[in-house]
Amino acid sequence: MAAKANFIRVRREVVRFLKKRYPLDWTSAIFIVSLLVFWGLTYYFMNVMANVASYRSSLVTQQQALPDLGFEVIPHVKELWLTDFFDALMFAPTAIMVALFRPRPNYILVKGIMSSAICNLFRITTMAITSLPDPREGCEFVLGDFWSTFQLHRCGDCIFSGHTIIFVLCTMVWVSQAPRNFIGFVGVFFAVSVCVAGSIVVLANRAHYTVDVLLAWYIGVSVWFTVSRFWDGQIVRRGLFPTINFPDPELRNNGKATHLVYMSEKVTKEGSDDIIMSQLASPRSNYSPVAVV
């Protein structure tokens, strides 16, 4: 009986913690589920286009890798598993940081999913357009069944690097969301270091050309800031999806200037959310926005 009572108590505490940390009304819940479905569709069609790119790569008569300055500088290794390992090494700490330690996890989750989905759309439009000889030795061609084949490390999956996109987006989460203290600085340093090291590992394994990695850096950073600008300027500022943007009930009452000041203090201490507080002012509210540098 005591064990059962302890289990029930722990379960209640967990449920209470989840409800407090991840509060969602029906509108916000439906939006997040819809966003996840959209992301899943983009990932599926990205896989389809990767299969098409692999097939088209088999038509390239000259299969020798193109000249690449990065390949000339970085020694060749054959440890392709390291590319996936660095993805996990980057993603796991980022997920833990957002899920357990940041004040607005749903807000960060939404921006991350939106950024990833847009990057998937870009890859859908670029992978099979120009067919390049694959730089990897021993990659496998997909010669049919484009709609249902799921295969790692296919030939032809070049422009641009999906592994590097994961590195970059996770790094942007750390740069914009990590607390502004020593621990946060260490976390950002770790994220940037893993991002750079992972990109070098991708090139060392000849998983992508250097231009694929550079494009992933440019696109990942640009998409993250574009999504942040849109979400903070058009969604947060208009007071939409309040439980996503402000899980703390205190902050969802946007009619009092004291809440804005309170939020500015949290942003200053715990990390900027890619916004200034003037962007949080709802047109329906009766306070003057407070700016935070």
BATIBA-812184 format. One record per residue (C-alpha): residue in three letters; x, y, z. Coordinates in Angstrom, 1 decimal, always signed. Example, Ala and Ser with C-alpha at 12.3 -4.5 7.8 and 13.67 -1.06 7.14 Angstrom:
REM residues 2
SITE   r      u      v      w
SITE Ala  +12.3   -4.5   +7.8
SITE Ser  +13.7   -1.1   +7.1
//
This chain:
REM residues 293
SITE   r      u      v      w
SITE Met   +0.0   +0.0   +0.0
SITE Ala   +2.8   +2.4   +0.8
SITE Ala   +4.5   +1.8   -2.6
SITE Lys   +1.2   +2.4   -4.3
SITE Ala   +0.6   +5.6   -2.4
SITE Asn   +4.1   +6.8   -3.2
SITE Phe   +3.5   +6.1   -6.9
SITE Ile   +0.3   +8.0   -6.9
SITE Arg   +2.0  +11.0   -5.1
SITE Val   +4.9  +11.0   -7.6
SITE Arg   +2.5  +10.8  -10.5
SITE Arg   +0.5  +13.8   -9.2
SITE Glu   +3.6  +15.8   -8.7
SITE Val   +4.8  +15.0  -12.3
SITE Val   +1.4  +15.9  -13.7
SITE Arg   +1.4  +19.2  -11.7
SITE Phe   +4.9  +20.0  -12.9
SITE Leu   +4.0  +19.4  -16.5
SITE Lys   +0.8  +21.4  -16.3
SITE Lys   +2.7  +24.3  -14.8
SITE Arg   +5.7  +24.2  -17.1
SITE Tyr   +3.8  +23.4  -20.3
SITE Pro   +0.4  +25.1  -20.0
SITE Leu   -1.6  +25.0  -23.2
SITE Asp   -5.1  +26.1  -24.1
SITE Trp   -6.9  +24.3  -26.9
SITE Thr   -6.0  +26.8  -29.5
SITE Ser   -2.3  +26.6  -28.7
SITE Ala   -2.4  +22.8  -28.5
SITE Ile   -4.0  +22.5  -31.9
SITE Phe   -1.5  +24.9  -33.4
SITE Ile   +1.5  +22.9  -32.0
SITE Val   +0.0  +19.6  -33.2
SITE Ser   -0.7  +21.1  -36.7
SITE Leu   +2.9  +22.5  -36.8
SITE Leu   +4.3  +19.0  -35.9
SITE Val   +2.2  +17.4  -38.7
SITE Phe   +3.4  +20.0  -41.1
SITE Trp   +7.0  +19.4  -40.1
SITE Gly   +6.5  +15.6  -40.5
SITE Leu   +5.2  +16.2  -44.0
SITE Thr   +8.2  +18.3  -45.0
SITE Tyr  +10.5  +15.7  -43.6
SITE Tyr   +8.7  +12.9  -45.6
SITE Phe   +8.8  +14.8  -48.9
SITE Met  +12.4  +15.8  -48.2
SITE Asn  +13.1  +12.0  -48.0
SITE Val  +11.3  +11.5  -51.3
SITE Met  +13.4  +14.2  -53.0
SITE Ala  +16.5  +12.7  -51.5
SITE Asn  +15.6   +9.4  -53.2
SITE Val  +15.0  +11.2  -56.5
SITE Ala  +18.4  +13.0  -56.1
SITE Ser  +20.0   +9.6  -55.4
SITE Tyr  +18.6   +8.2  -58.6
SITE Arg  +19.5  +11.2  -60.7
SITE Ser  +23.0  +11.1  -59.2
SITE Ser  +23.4   +7.6  -60.7
SITE Leu  +23.0   +9.1  -64.1
SITE Val  +26.1  +11.3  -63.7
SITE Thr  +28.7   +9.7  -66.0
SITE Gln  +31.7  +11.2  -64.2
SITE Gln  +31.4   +9.8  -60.6
SITE Gln  +34.7  +11.2  -59.4
SITE Ala  +34.2  +13.8  -56.7
SITE Leu  +34.5  +17.4  -57.8
SITE Pro  +37.6  +19.5  -56.7
SITE Asp  +36.9  +20.9  -53.3
SITE Leu  +39.1  +23.2  -51.2
SITE Gly  +37.8  +21.8  -48.0
SITE Phe  +38.8  +18.3  -49.0
SITE Glu  +42.3  +19.5  -49.8
SITE Val  +42.6  +21.0  -46.3
SITE Ile  +40.8  +18.4  -44.1
SITE Pro  +42.2  +14.9  -44.1
SITE His  +39.8  +12.1  -45.2
SITE Val  +38.5   +9.7  -42.6
SITE Lys  +36.0   +6.9  -43.0
SITE Glu  +34.0   +7.2  -39.8
SITE Leu  +30.6   +8.1  -41.2
SITE Trp  +28.8   +7.3  -37.9
SITE Leu  +30.4  +10.3  -36.4
SITE Thr  +28.1  +12.6  -38.4
SITE Asp  +25.1  +11.1  -36.7
SITE Phe  +26.9  +11.1  -33.3
SITE Phe  +27.5  +14.8  -33.5
SITE Asp  +23.8  +15.4  -34.3
SITE Ala  +22.9  +13.5  -31.1
SITE Leu  +25.7  +15.3  -29.2
SITE Met  +24.2  +18.6  -30.2
SITE Phe  +20.5  +17.8  -30.0
SITE Ala  +20.3  +16.1  -26.7
SITE Pro  +21.8  +18.9  -24.5
SITE Thr  +19.7  +21.4  -26.4
SITE Ala  +16.5  +19.5  -25.8
SITE Ile  +17.3  +19.1  -22.1
SITE Met  +18.1  +22.8  -21.7
SITE Val  +14.9  +23.8  -23.3
SITE Ala  +12.7  +21.2  -21.7
SITE Leu  +13.8  +21.6  -18.1
SITE Phe  +15.7  +24.9  -17.6
SITE Arg  +14.3  +27.7  -19.8
SITE Pro  +11.2  +29.7  -18.7
SITE Arg   +9.3  +29.4  -22.1
SITE Pro   +9.9  +25.9  -23.5
SITE Asn   +6.8  +25.9  -25.8
SITE Tyr   +7.9  +29.3  -27.3
SITE Ile  +11.3  +27.9  -28.1
SITE Leu   +9.8  +24.6  -29.4
SITE Val   +7.5  +26.4  -31.8
SITE Lys  +10.4  +28.5  -33.2
SITE Gly  +12.6  +25.5  -33.6
SITE Ile   +9.9  +23.4  -35.4
SITE Met   +9.1  +26.3  -37.7
SITE Ser  +12.8  +26.9  -38.5
SITE Ser  +13.4  +23.2  -39.2
SITE Ala  +10.3  +22.9  -41.4
SITE Ile  +11.4  +25.9  -43.5
SITE Cys  +14.9  +24.4  -43.9
SITE Asn  +13.3  +21.1  -45.0
SITE Leu  +11.3  +23.0  -47.6
SITE Phe  +14.5  +24.6  -48.9
SITE Arg  +16.2  +21.2  -49.1
SITE Ile  +13.2  +19.8  -51.0
SITE Thr  +13.7  +22.4  -53.7
SITE Thr  +17.5  +22.1  -54.0
SITE Met  +18.5  +18.4  -53.5
SITE Ala  +17.3  +17.0  -56.9
SITE Ile  +17.7  +20.2  -59.0
SITE Thr  +21.4  +19.9  -59.8
SITE Ser  +22.9  +16.4  -59.7
SITE Leu  +26.5  +16.3  -58.5
SITE Pro  +28.9  +13.3  -58.3
SITE Asp  +28.7  +12.2  -54.7
SITE Pro  +31.9  +12.9  -52.8
SITE Arg  +31.5   +9.7  -50.6
SITE Glu  +33.0   +6.3  -51.5
SITE Gly  +30.6   +3.4  -51.1
SITE Cys  +27.3   +5.4  -50.9
SITE Glu  +24.2   +3.6  -52.2
SITE Phe  +22.0   +4.6  -55.0
SITE Val  +18.2   +4.5  -54.7
SITE Leu  +17.0   +3.3  -58.1
SITE Gly  +13.2   +3.0  -57.5
SITE Asp  +10.4   +3.2  -55.0
SITE Phe  +11.0   +6.8  -54.2
SITE Trp   +7.9   +7.2  -52.0
SITE Ser   +8.6   +4.5  -49.4
SITE Thr  +12.4   +4.0  -49.3
SITE Phe  +14.1   +5.3  -46.2
SITE Gln  +17.8   +5.0  -46.3
SITE Leu  +20.8   +6.6  -44.6
SITE His  +23.7   +8.0  -46.4
SITE Arg  +22.3   +7.8  -49.9
SITE Cys  +24.3   +9.0  -52.9
SITE Gly  +23.3  +12.4  -54.4
SITE Asp  +22.0  +13.9  -51.2
SITE Cys  +24.3  +17.0  -51.5
SITE Ile  +22.8  +20.5  -51.7
SITE Phe  +22.7  +21.3  -48.8
SITE Ser  +23.8  +19.5  -45.6
SITE Gly  +21.0  +18.4  -43.4
SITE His  +23.3  +17.3  -40.6
SITE Thr  +24.8  +20.8  -40.5
SITE Ile  +21.3  +22.4  -40.4
SITE Ile  +20.7  +20.5  -37.1
SITE Phe  +24.1  +21.7  -35.8
SITE Val  +23.3  +25.3  -36.7
SITE Leu  +19.7  +25.5  -35.4
SITE Cys  +20.7  +23.9  -32.1
SITE Thr  +23.5  +26.5  -31.8
SITE Met  +21.0  +29.3  -32.5
SITE Val  +18.9  +28.0  -29.6
SITE Trp  +21.8  +28.2  -27.3
SITE Val  +23.0  +31.6  -28.5
SITE Ser  +19.5  +33.2  -28.1
SITE Gln  +18.1  +31.3  -25.1
SITE Ala  +21.0  +30.4  -22.8
SITE Pro  +21.1  +32.3  -19.5
SITE Arg  +23.4  +35.3  -19.4
SITE Asn  +25.7  +33.9  -16.8
SITE Phe  +28.8  +31.7  -16.6
SITE Ile  +26.9  +28.5  -17.1
SITE Gly  +25.1  +30.0  -20.1
SITE Phe  +28.4  +31.1  -21.5
SITE Val  +29.9  +27.6  -21.1
SITE Gly  +26.8  +26.2  -22.9
SITE Val  +27.1  +28.6  -25.8
SITE Phe  +30.8  +27.9  -26.1
SITE Phe  +30.1  +24.1  -26.1
SITE Ala  +27.3  +24.5  -28.7
SITE Val  +29.5  +26.6  -31.1
SITE Ser  +32.4  +24.2  -30.6
SITE Val  +30.3  +21.1  -31.4
SITE Cys  +28.7  +22.9  -34.4
SITE Val  +32.2  +23.7  -35.9
SITE Ala  +33.6  +20.3  -35.0
SITE Gly  +30.5  +18.6  -36.5
SITE Ser  +30.8  +20.5  -39.7
SITE Ile  +34.5  +19.5  -40.0
SITE Val  +33.5  +15.9  -39.3
SITE Val  +31.0  +16.0  -42.2
SITE Leu  +33.7  +17.3  -44.5
SITE Ala  +36.3  +14.8  -43.2
SITE Asn  +34.0  +11.9  -44.0
SITE Arg  +33.2  +13.4  -47.4
SITE Ala  +29.5  +13.3  -46.6
SITE His  +29.1  +16.7  -48.3
SITE Tyr  +31.0  +19.2  -50.3
SITE Thr  +32.2  +22.4  -48.5
SITE Val  +29.6  +24.5  -50.3
SITE Asp  +26.8  +22.2  -48.9
SITE Val  +28.1  +22.9  -45.3
SITE Leu  +28.5  +26.6  -45.9
SITE Leu  +25.0  +26.9  -47.4
SITE Ala  +23.6  +25.1  -44.4
SITE Trp  +25.3  +27.7  -42.1
SITE Tyr  +23.9  +30.6  -44.1
SITE Ile  +20.4  +29.2  -44.4
SITE Gly  +20.1  +27.9  -40.8
SITE Val  +21.1  +31.3  -39.2
SITE Ser  +19.0  +33.3  -41.6
SITE Val  +15.9  +31.1  -41.1
SITE Trp  +16.2  +31.2  -37.3
SITE Phe  +16.4  +35.0  -37.2
SITE Thr  +13.6  +35.4  -39.8
SITE Val  +11.3  +33.1  -37.8
SITE Ser  +12.2  +34.9  -34.6
SITE Arg  +11.4  +38.3  -36.2
SITE Phe   +8.1  +37.1  -37.6
SITE Trp   +7.0  +35.3  -34.4
SITE Asp   +8.0  +38.1  -32.0
SITE Gly   +6.8  +40.9  -34.2
SITE Gln   +3.5  +39.4  -35.5
SITE Ile   +2.4  +36.8  -32.9
SITE Val   +3.8  +37.9  -29.5
SITE Arg   +3.1  +41.5  -30.2
SITE Arg   -0.5  +40.8  -31.2
SITE Gly   -1.1  +38.8  -28.0
SITE Leu   -1.7  +35.5  -29.9
SITE Phe   -1.1  +32.1  -28.4
SITE Pro   -0.5  +33.5  -24.9
SITE Thr   +0.1  +30.1  -23.2
SITE Ile   +2.9  +29.4  -25.7
SITE Asn   +4.6  +32.7  -25.3
SITE Phe   +4.0  +33.2  -21.6
SITE Pro   +3.6  +30.0  -19.6
SITE Asp   +3.6  +32.0  -16.3
SITE Pro   +0.0  +33.1  -15.7
SITE Glu   +1.3  +36.4  -14.3
SITE Leu   +2.8  +37.3  -17.7
SITE Arg   -0.3  +36.5  -19.7
SITE Asn   -2.2  +39.4  -18.2
SITE Asn   -0.8  +41.9  -20.7
SITE Gly   -2.7  +44.9  -19.3
SITE Lys   -0.3  +45.8  -16.5
SITE Ala   +3.0  +47.5  -17.0
SITE Thr   +4.5  +45.7  -13.9
SITE His   +4.3  +42.4  -15.8
SITE Leu   +6.3  +43.9  -18.7
SITE Val   +9.0  +45.1  -16.2
SITE Tyr   +9.0  +41.7  -14.6
SITE Met   +9.5  +40.0  -17.9
SITE Ser  +12.3  +42.4  -18.8
SITE Glu  +14.1  +41.4  -15.6
SITE Lys  +13.7  +37.7  -16.5
SITE Val  +15.0  +38.3  -20.0
SITE Thr  +18.0  +40.3  -18.7
SITE Lys  +18.9  +37.6  -16.1
SITE Glu  +18.0  +34.4  -18.0
SITE Gly  +18.7  +35.3  -21.6
SITE Ser  +17.4  +37.3  -24.5
SITE Asp  +14.6  +35.7  -26.5
SITE Asp  +15.7  +37.4  -29.7
SITE Ile  +13.3  +40.3  -28.9
SITE Ile  +13.1  +43.6  -27.2
SITE Met  +10.3  +44.3  -24.9
SITE Ser   +8.8  +46.9  -27.1
SITE Gln   +7.8  +44.1  -29.5
SITE Leu   +5.7  +42.5  -26.7
SITE Ala   +3.3  +45.4  -26.4
SITE Ser   -0.1  +44.4  -27.6
SITE Pro   -2.1  +47.0  -29.5
SITE Arg   -5.0  +46.3  -27.1
SITE Ser   -3.0  +46.9  -23.9
SITE Asn   -2.8  +50.2  -22.0
SITE Tyr   +0.9  +50.3  -21.0
SITE Ser   +3.9  +51.8  -22.6
SITE Pro   +6.5  +49.2  -23.7
SITE Val   +9.8  +48.9  -21.8
SITE Ala  +12.8  +48.3  -24.0
SITE Val  +15.6  +45.9  -23.0
SITE Val  +19.0  +46.0  -24.7
//
